[in-house]
Amino acid sequence: MLDRTRKLWETQDRAVGDRRPLFAAVAQGLDVSAVLYPGSYVDLAPSFVFPSVTYVDVDRRANQFFSDEEGVRALLAERGADPGRHTFRFLHADYQEPLALEERSFDLVVSLYAGFVSEHCTRYLRPGGHLLVNASHGDAAMASIDDRYRLAGVVRSRDGRYRLDGSGLERYLVPKRDVEITRESLHRSGRGVAYTTSPFAYLFERVG
Ligand SMILES: C[S@@+](CC[C@H](N)C(=O)[O-])C[C@H]1O[C@@H](n2cnc3c(N)ncnc32)[C@H](O)[C@@H]1O
């Protein structure tokens, strides 16, 4: 493994913490095999849980990281993932542009702190598949006004533990302020909407 690969991973790990429990909670509730993660940077955590993950990022360091395939496989092995069973692929690309991926072929699309992933990448998600998205960059709000989605659950976190919850969903996505949420307003602000209740992330099912 290149030194750079380990350093990039350690910095990521320090910055966001161990996300394996997050993805494990999602895996417990859903039947997921193929995952698409646009704007992943070097967040390798989904590969500790899911068998097949496609990462997409424009960032040069993310490209360097995933280009060291042997090093990434070693990181997977260190975390107990079987590198023979957990495959990964990286596209050094802008997810806003068409990607060399089959449409409607992924079970899960991940959107964490990386802009309006849902707008550009829902096409790759199969109907019945899910979008895991947080509110931070406005993408949860974007999904909430997208007819192709229905809210199917939330991921709640406490003391480093994550739990998928499909009950009482009417409590969520209620804005604190009485404002109209449109694609234009979200693009204009580029920020998330403040909601009365704030779970760690939302799970939307593709229904259209
Ligand atoms: C704040 S980081 C978040 C990384 C990761 N999702 C996480 O939660 O740790 C945002 C990443 O999204 C990437 N990104 C933003 N817009 C993108 C785009 N249009 N296409 C590909 N990558 C993009 C950036 O290069 C950056 O690596």
The ligand as an SDF file (V2000), in Angstrom:
LIG
                    3D

 27 29  0  0  0  0  0  0  0  0999 V2000
  -17.4520   17.2490    1.5950 C   0  0  0  0  0  0  0  0  0  0  0  0
  -16.8690   15.9260    0.6040 S   0  0  0  0  0  0  0  0  0  0  0  0
  -17.8480   14.5850    1.2390 C   0  0  0  0  0  0  0  0  0  0  0  0
  -17.2030   13.2650    0.9750 C   0  0  0  0  0  0  0  0  0  0  0  0
  -17.9890   12.0600    1.4840 C   0  0  0  0  0  0  0  0  0  0  0  0
  -19.2880   11.9640    0.8540 N   0  0  0  0  0  0  0  0  0  0  0  0
  -18.1370   12.1000    2.9780 C   0  0  0  0  0  0  0  0  0  0  0  0
  -19.2860   12.2560    3.4680 O   0  0  0  0  0  0  0  0  0  0  0  0
  -17.1390   11.9590    3.6850 O   0  0  0  0  0  0  0  0  0  0  0  0
  -17.6560   16.2380   -0.9690 C   0  0  0  0  0  0  0  0  0  0  0  0
  -17.0490   15.4620   -2.1140 C   0  0  0  0  0  0  0  0  0  0  0  0
  -17.9470   15.5370   -3.2210 O   0  0  0  0  0  0  0  0  0  0  0  0
  -17.1880   15.7000   -4.3910 C   0  0  0  0  0  0  0  0  0  0  0  0
  -18.0490   16.3200   -5.4210 N   0  0  0  0  0  0  0  0  0  0  0  0
  -18.7610   17.4620   -5.3150 C   0  0  0  0  0  0  0  0  0  0  0  0
  -19.4210   17.7020   -6.4640 N   0  0  0  0  0  0  0  0  0  0  0  0
  -19.1040   16.6750   -7.3080 C   0  0  0  0  0  0  0  0  0  0  0  0
  -19.4750   16.3720   -8.6360 C   0  0  0  0  0  0  0  0  0  0  0  0
  -20.2930   17.1670   -9.3330 N   0  0  0  0  0  0  0  0  0  0  0  0
  -18.9980   15.2420   -9.1900 N   0  0  0  0  0  0  0  0  0  0  0  0
  -18.1640   14.4200   -8.4800 C   0  0  0  0  0  0  0  0  0  0  0  0
  -17.7670   14.6760   -7.2260 N   0  0  0  0  0  0  0  0  0  0  0  0
  -18.2300   15.7880   -6.6390 C   0  0  0  0  0  0  0  0  0  0  0  0
  -16.0110   16.5750   -3.9790 C   0  0  0  0  0  0  0  0  0  0  0  0
  -14.9350   16.4440   -4.8860 O   0  0  0  0  0  0  0  0  0  0  0  0
  -15.7210   16.0150   -2.5910 C   0  0  0  0  0  0  0  0  0  0  0  0
  -14.7670   14.9880   -2.6440 O   0  0  0  0  0  0  0  0  0  0  0  0
  1  2  1  0
  2  3  1  0
  2 10  1  0
  3  4  1  0
  4  5  1  0
  5  6  1  0
  5  7  1  0
  7  8  2  0
  7  9  1  0
 10 11  1  0
 11 12  1  0
 11 26  1  0
 12 13  1  0
 13 14  1  0
 13 24  1  0
 14 15  1  0
 14 23  1  0
 15 16  2  0
 16 17  1  0
 17 18  1  0
 17 23  2  0
 18 19  1  0
 18 20  2  0
 20 21  1  0
 21 22  2  0
 22 23  1  0
 24 25  1  0
 24 26  1  0
 26 27  1  0
M  CHG  2   2   1   9  -1
M  END
$$$$
